Amino acid sequence: MNIEYGSQHQIQTIAQVAISKFDPSLSRKFIGIMRFLESNREFATPLGRKNLVLFPSEAYIARKAQQFVKGRTAKHPGIPQTSHDLIVDEILQHYFDVPQADLKRADELHRMSMAAENIIGELLERYLATVMEPEGYIWCSGSLVRAVDFIKEPADAHASWTLLQIKNRQNSENSSSASVRKGTTINKWFRAFSMKNRTNWEQFPDRSIREKVSEAGFRQFVADFLRMQRTAP
């Protein structure tokens, strides 16, 4: 069933039913995102490659509820399964003087390093969510909002929502994401500089959150989170 523009109450009712099938504890947060999208439909992410199902149909909301919950499921580093290029061994051995006996271990370490790098952004959002959601922000897990990772509803009904895009490094925003953000009120923040050995926590856009987050806090969160993943049954 398609829902006409202006039917905010109906959208929230359908959202409540949809999220309750997966995780009722996330109802307030999911409904908050649907409420934001109802008045900012240009931020609704497509459903499927052909985007045949559009917001705010029941089918769209139901699928997005599932994505929202799945996006919060604990993840762990995944080792890349791509085949090894033997020319890499030649370069390591004949230019970087890596002994032949160490080549296999070098490949293993390289794959583990890639897995670690690939999950940093995920862990960064999770860490920030533990601090920001108690302060009224909603983590847009499951990529429900285009180019936005956190939203916060204003206390004043006439004010604008706070929109925040999080990146791990200064140079990690792709062109598609940048084009969406251009001309919008999306705030962008990155954790670390790509060419400097320093972080950017002191420039976090929300001052009240800035006082509660840090590189040391993030490192501790990552250690605790991954330790739990390794020991989980």
Order of alpha helices (4+ residues) and beta strands (2+ residues): alpha-alpha-alpha-alpha-alpha-beta-beta-beta-alpha-beta-alpha-alpha
